[in-house]
Amino acid sequence: MPTQVIILNGGSSAGKSGIARCLQTVLPEPWLSFGVDTLVDALPAAMRASDSGISFGPDGDVTTGAAFRLLDVAWAEGIAAMARAGARIVVDEVFLGGAGSQARWRTALAGLDVLWVGVRCEAGVAAEREAARGDRVAGMARSQALLVHEGVEYDLEVDTTRTESLVCARAIAARTG
């Protein structure tokens, strides 16, 4: 069965979005790309700084509440429904809960052919990218660089510290069916 979903998991500013854009260029079929930022941007403003939603600490810590977690599950189920309907999808994700986050996605994606990709980047390099972007809370990249990979099992890992997004995308594309 050909790959239906590619999950890119990595910390903030690791290069997932760039890889996702490159995958859309190098893969022969059309692929939709969705990132966790899509979910966060879709939230009502009141949920972007509340105990029940998602909040960003001054040191880059991210805390999610019960309402956010319910919507996160619904979002994963929605992505899975699109894949089951025939769309091929790249998901740019940040597994703040490590293996627990992957388990949630595995449940949603049950029965689909999924390629699990770890996107790594040295914390210092990711922090430099984060600062250059200017749209992230300082400290997110450094705090997430290792945390998001704890206990997660991958089919493939790429490292963007010194490798361009296009090279990573080609390696990932070579593993899709």
C-alpha positions as CSV (number, residue, x, y, z in Angstrom):
1,M,0.0,0.0,0.0
2,P,1.4,3.4,-0.8
3,T,2.1,5.9,2.0
4,Q,-0.9,7.9,2.8
5,V,0.4,10.1,5.6
6,I,3.8,11.4,6.5
7,I,4.2,12.6,10.0
8,L,7.2,15.0,10.6
9,N,7.9,15.3,14.3
10,G,10.4,17.7,15.6
11,G,10.9,20.7,17.9
12,S,10.2,24.3,17.0
13,S,12.4,25.6,14.2
14,A,13.8,22.2,13.4
15,G,12.9,22.6,9.8
16,K,9.7,20.6,9.5
17,S,7.8,23.2,7.5
18,G,10.6,23.6,5.0
19,I,10.7,19.9,4.5
20,A,7.0,19.7,4.1
21,R,7.1,22.3,1.3
22,C,9.9,20.5,-0.4
23,L,8.0,17.2,-0.2
24,Q,5.1,18.8,-2.0
25,T,7.6,19.6,-4.8
26,V,9.4,16.3,-5.0
27,L,6.6,13.8,-4.5
28,P,4.9,12.9,-7.8
29,E,1.3,12.9,-6.4
30,P,-0.3,16.0,-4.8
31,W,0.1,16.1,-1.1
32,L,-1.6,18.4,1.4
33,S,0.4,19.8,4.2
34,F,-0.9,20.7,7.6
35,G,1.0,21.8,10.7
36,V,0.3,22.0,14.3
37,D,0.5,25.8,13.8
38,T,-2.6,25.4,11.6
39,L,-4.5,24.1,14.6
40,V,-3.1,26.8,16.9
41,D,-4.0,29.5,14.5
42,A,-7.5,28.2,14.1
43,L,-8.2,28.4,17.9
44,P,-10.2,31.3,19.2
45,A,-7.9,34.0,20.6
46,A,-9.2,33.3,24.1
47,M,-7.8,29.7,24.0
48,R,-4.3,30.9,23.0
49,A,-3.5,32.0,26.5
50,S,-5.7,30.1,28.9
51,D,-5.5,27.1,31.2
52,S,-8.0,25.1,29.1
53,G,-6.3,26.1,25.8
54,I,-2.7,26.5,25.0
55,S,-0.2,28.8,26.7
56,F,3.4,29.7,26.0
57,G,5.6,30.5,29.0
58,P,8.3,33.2,28.9
59,D,11.0,30.5,28.8
60,G,9.4,28.7,25.8
61,D,7.5,26.1,27.7
62,V,4.2,25.1,26.1
63,T,1.2,24.0,28.3
64,T,-2.0,22.5,26.9
65,G,-5.3,22.3,28.7
66,A,-8.2,20.0,28.5
67,A,-10.1,21.9,25.8
68,F,-7.0,22.1,23.6
69,R,-6.3,18.3,24.0
70,L,-9.9,17.5,22.9
71,L,-9.5,19.7,19.8
72,D,-6.1,18.2,19.2
73,V,-7.7,14.7,19.1
74,A,-10.4,16.0,16.8
75,W,-7.8,17.6,14.5
76,A,-5.9,14.3,14.2
77,E,-9.1,12.4,13.5
78,G,-9.9,15.0,10.8
79,I,-6.5,14.6,9.2
80,A,-7.1,10.8,9.2
81,A,-10.5,11.2,7.6
82,M,-9.0,13.2,4.8
83,A,-6.4,10.5,4.2
84,R,-9.1,7.8,4.3
85,A,-11.0,9.8,1.7
86,G,-8.0,9.6,-0.6
87,A,-5.9,12.7,0.2
88,R,-2.2,12.2,0.8
89,I,-1.1,14.3,3.7
90,V,2.1,15.6,5.3
91,V,1.7,16.6,9.0
92,D,4.2,19.0,10.6
93,E,3.9,18.1,14.3
94,V,5.5,18.7,17.7
95,F,5.0,15.8,20.0
96,L,5.1,17.7,23.3
97,G,4.1,14.4,25.0
98,G,6.7,12.3,23.2
99,A,5.5,8.7,23.0
100,G,2.0,9.7,24.3
101,S,1.6,12.1,21.4
102,Q,2.6,9.5,18.9
103,A,0.1,7.0,20.5
104,R,-2.7,9.5,20.0
105,W,-1.8,9.9,16.3
106,R,-1.4,6.1,15.9
107,T,-5.0,5.7,17.2
108,A,-6.3,8.3,14.8
109,L,-4.4,6.9,11.8
110,A,-5.1,3.2,12.5
111,G,-5.4,1.3,9.2
112,L,-3.5,3.9,7.2
113,D,0.0,3.6,5.8
114,V,2.0,6.1,7.7
115,L,5.7,7.1,7.4
116,W,6.9,8.3,10.8
117,V,9.8,10.8,10.4
118,G,11.9,12.3,13.2
119,V,13.2,15.8,12.3
120,R,16.2,16.6,14.4
121,C,18.2,19.7,14.7
122,E,20.9,20.6,17.3
123,A,19.3,22.8,20.0
124,G,21.7,25.7,19.4
125,V,21.1,25.8,15.7
126,A,17.3,25.6,16.2
127,A,17.5,28.5,18.7
128,E,19.3,30.6,16.2
129,R,16.6,29.9,13.6
130,E,14.0,30.7,16.2
131,A,15.6,34.1,16.9
132,A,15.8,34.9,13.2
133,R,12.2,34.0,12.6
134,G,11.0,36.4,15.3
135,D,7.5,34.8,15.6
136,R,8.3,32.3,18.4
137,V,8.7,32.6,22.1
138,A,12.4,32.5,22.8
139,G,13.4,29.2,24.3
140,M,10.9,26.9,22.5
141,A,13.4,25.5,20.1
142,R,15.9,24.7,22.8
143,S,13.4,23.2,25.2
144,Q,11.7,21.0,22.5
145,A,14.8,19.8,20.6
146,L,15.1,16.6,22.5
147,L,11.8,16.5,24.5
148,V,9.6,15.8,21.4
149,H,11.6,12.7,20.5
150,E,11.4,10.9,23.9
151,G,10.1,7.4,23.4
152,V,9.0,8.1,19.8
153,E,9.6,5.4,17.2
154,Y,10.4,6.4,13.7
155,D,10.7,4.8,10.3
156,L,13.3,7.4,9.3
157,E,15.2,10.3,10.9
158,V,16.7,13.3,9.3
159,D,18.9,16.0,10.8
160,T,18.5,19.6,9.5
161,T,21.4,20.9,11.5
162,R,23.6,20.9,8.4
163,T,21.4,19.3,5.8
164,E,19.1,21.3,3.5
165,S,15.4,20.7,3.6
166,L,15.4,19.5,0.0
167,V,18.0,16.8,0.7
168,C,15.9,15.7,3.7
169,A,12.7,15.7,1.6
170,R,14.3,13.5,-1.1
171,A,15.4,11.0,1.5
172,I,11.8,10.9,2.9
173,A,10.3,10.7,-0.6
174,A,12.5,7.7,-1.3
175,R,10.8,5.9,1.6
176,T,7.2,6.5,0.4
177,G,5.4,4.0,-1.8
